[in-house]
Amino acid sequence: MLRHSLFAVVVLAACSEVQQPLKVPEPSLSISGSGGFQFSPLASSAVCTPGGDPNAPFIVPEGFTQTIVASEPDVPDAIDMNTQNETGPHAGRYLYRPAEGSIGAVTVTDLETGVTKQLAFHPDWESMDPIVWTPWGTILVGEEATVASKRDPQYPNAVGGLMYEIYLSPNDPTTADSVVARPALGSKAHEGNRFDSQGNHYGISESNPGFIYKFVPDRRGDLSSGQLYALKVTQPTGDRTGDAAWLPLDRDAVQIDARAAALAAGATGYNRPEDVETGTSSGSNHGGENTLYVALTGTSGPADNRIIAVDLGGPFVYDYVRIGLNAPADFEMPDNLALSKSGDLFIAEDPGGGSPTKKKGDDIWMASPGKDPHAPASSVVRFATLTDCDAEPTGLYFDIRGWGLFVNAQHRGGDHLDKAV
């Protein structure tokens, strides 16, 4: 088995094993995963403690290790998603992440030197969450705010959060030349954030009900104008699954309140969509770019905690991961997603809660591809688990070379510092 390590921002990649001082769940005997990420799944969650292990926030399978690549105070509190410079000179050298805590900023880490610095900051930014590298070499980052408490002075009528495009210096990818708001993508609680190979953008509104969106720019590579659509299941085959259609939304209305525009158009609502993932964004060669995975999180029962898949060629919506279908009963409140190059979908959970009542750590799961089109995942197994009762795993992102998985240990309890692994 290849040795790997976990990035906190933790990285899973090739290195020596890490000694775990906390109780380690016994691995099962079977081997799961494909490509470089083959492992023996963990049988249970970690028995967590307040703060956990600051040097090894996660328990990982045998053969995997973790390396902390950034930490507070070099990054603001509550760092969330991750992306790299996926194209251009020195591709993969820099890791970018926003913060949804008290300071709305984007930071960058040079993975060769280990130096972390602030890339961009706006005093009116709040709850910065989604981030993605665009096909034309910029960074797109957004606010997760259903109702913004700090309005952009250029767009004071925008009810929710906005998306912003960061243009980098051509000579220094750790320096921002300019930051431009992109209200045409909708004013809403942004979280999931991905592109397909045609330059179309996919996202969600993280609310209840929340909606799934597609943005088609008027000109490829130009996000200043275009058509925003919301997904509607038109011929149901189950719980908000079946044949679907993209409903065009009023271009002016979405810049004020894209969630209200989707609701008015009759789009299909889901309980708190969280993240989206596509094969194109991850570099996956399994399933191509025609599948969009969406994490749904809710509080009313297992039906609201699942991963749906959208066949973009239809479109057609079907259940991909769900308790009772292929997931165990302790699969809880899926949040962030990352697709490996071989097509395995990694899922971070966020069930909430904390010490002293919480006794087990949050997990990272892996769902293996189904055997047929529109088939659910063939298996769902536990890949890693947090040692900190108060933290959650966020920002799953595979290194563009495919040898490591970045993940943040966010909201660590008390005076414990958030970690990027």
Secondary structure, DSSP 8 states (H G I E B T S, - for coil): ---EEEEBBEEE-SS------S----B-SS-EEETTEEE--BSS--B-BTT--SS--EE--TTEEEEE-EETTTS-SSB---EE--SSTTTTSEEEEEB-SSS-EEEEEETTT--EEEEEE-TT--SEEEEEE-TTS-EEEEEB-SS-SS--TT-TT--SB-EEEEEEETTEEEEEEEEEE-GGG-SBB---EEE-TTS-EEEE--SSSB-EEEEEEEETTEEEEEEEEEEEEEEESSSS-EEEEEEE--HHHHHHHHHHHHHHHT---BS-EEEEEEHHHHT--SSGGGEEEEEE--SS-GGGSEEEEEETTTTEEEEEEEBTTTB-TT---EEEEEE-TTS-EEEEE-----TTT--B--EEEEEE--SSTT---SEEEEEEEESBTT-EEEEEEE-TTSS-EEEEEES-STT---EE-
